[in-house]
Amino acid sequence: MAEYNLMKLQNGSDIRGVAAEGVKDEPVNLTEEACNLIGQAFVLWLEEKTGRKPSDITVGIGRDARITGKKLACALAQGIAASGARTVDCGLSTTPAQFMSIVFEQTRFTASVMVTASHLPFNRNGLKFFTADGGLEHGDIEEILKSAQTLKIKAAGNPFNSEFDLLSLYAEHLKKQICLELGAAVDTKPLAGLKIAVDAGNGDAGFFVEKILIPLGADTSGSQFLEPDGMFPNHIPNPENKQAMQSVQRATVESSSDLGLIFDTDVDRMSAVFSSGEEVSRDAIIALFAAILAPDFPGSTIVTDSVTSDRLTFFLEKKLGLRHLRYMRGYKNVIDKCRSLNEAGTVCPLAMETSGHGALRDNYYLDDGAFLAVKLIAALAKASRKKQRIEELIAELPPAGTEAEYRFKIKTENFREYGNKVLAEFQRRADEMHLDLPESYEGVRISFHDEKAEGWLLLRLSLHDPVMPLNIEGKTPADKAAIVSAAKTLVSGFELLDTSVLDS
């Protein structure tokens, strides 16, 4: 692969690239040849990590609905099979199902790979890798790509040794979990009388309706875009996308459903909509799951990313009696912190980002949108039995304020060093002004709670880009304006930091 550098395909702990023509100025770089080499390198990595011979290694491979999924999965399998390991074609799957293929007794794969680019456009694709320890880390992906760069294309007669309907097994697992939560037998219909609208965005989540909700008796007539279509013709399968959220809100209200659910393409994220059409995302979705878990985990810690608001802290700590720990952005950072807390003896049942990535301690620390939906549906059913509405669980969450994000470009190649200097001076200035500086694991956070302004701001350094994002939330538009004014003072005078967006 001398024509380009495979290292450019790394995206944190995943591999991502352009896999199809069709978008101007986006040349294809995630090719079948690249996947062949990566498959070979993955086997070499597994040999070293597990101590197994290739003949004792079995890798399950699943894919999302993207138009390039099948060919890239086959190319990856070619490289794995040519290296002497066994491969199993899991067909259309989800990212959480691929991890569970290592856990399920019926499969027990040595490792698994999901061919997906999550919510990205149709021309993108990527690879997510799993072992029994969970998803691979940044360093693991770097090691695999460096190894792949040194290899040559190999072919196998048949890339797959066998096929397995993993999605049906995974759906059965989720169906049993709902029944367990509700104390019902699996051959009954504990969701009868409930109406649930699912928007799959033509991604992989259609199975949730066909294989779980309908067999358990739910009315899903308000559901839409369940058919997998890798061109995503209706909207991007992304709970954070405004158009996608508006779509599921309309579907929920127009069908008079009790709850709306929306998933991303590979079903590791989800968000919800109440029967009124009210969006349940960001702070609200975290608050909702914390409220569901609080009775079983009193006094426990909830880990979130750094941009959650003060209203969430108030709700978690003052209304639910839990502890809120804001950590760094990045779903793996949040999950790893949750895991380390539990290992150290601090009970932490939930790690969740405002993006909708959420992982439960009691579900292998797996960010699994479908499993979260299961917990939510069980809570809905329990509330319905008591003639209550699920909205009541977060009735005491204060209303959202007025928020904005400003991105300051750093005008130097050595952006990390400069960004850290800005943060140090920013904190010094805030301290000198006697502002409230709560604990922050990422950047500098300031809370405002006086007659001049009520709200908060967070200045941080992007993990990968020469950018410093500034997040601001005020209780009212006037509060936000006052905080913006304070921010202008705090970031003034940095010659290599472009703060002009604050004036727009």
Buried (B, 14 or more C-beta within 10 A) or exposed (E): BEEBEBEEBBBBBBBBBBBBEEEEEBEBBBBBBBBBBBBBBBBBBBBEBBEBEBEBBBBBBBBBBBBBBBBBBBBBBBBBBBBBBBBBBBBBBBBBBBBBBBBBEEBEBBBBBBBBBBBBBBBBBBBBBBBEEBBBBEEBBBBBBEBBBEBEBBEBEEBBBEEBEBBEBBBBBBBEBBBEBBEBEEEEBBBEEBBBBBBBBBBBBBBBBBBBBBBBBBBBEBBBBBEBBBBBEBBBBBBBBEEBBBBBBBBBBEBEBBBBBBBBBBBBBBBBBBBEBBBBBBBBBBBBBBBBBBEEBEEBBBBBBBBBBBBBBBBBEEBBEBBBBBBBBBBBBBBBBBBEBBEEEBBBBBBBBBBBBBBBBEBBBBBBBBBBBBBBBBBBBBBBEEEEBBBEBBEEBBEBBBBBEBEBBBEEEEBBEBBEEBBEBBBEBBEEEEBEEEEBBBBBBBBBEEEEBBBBBBBBBBEEEBBBBBBBBBBEEEBBBBBBEBBEEBBEEBEBBBBEEBEE
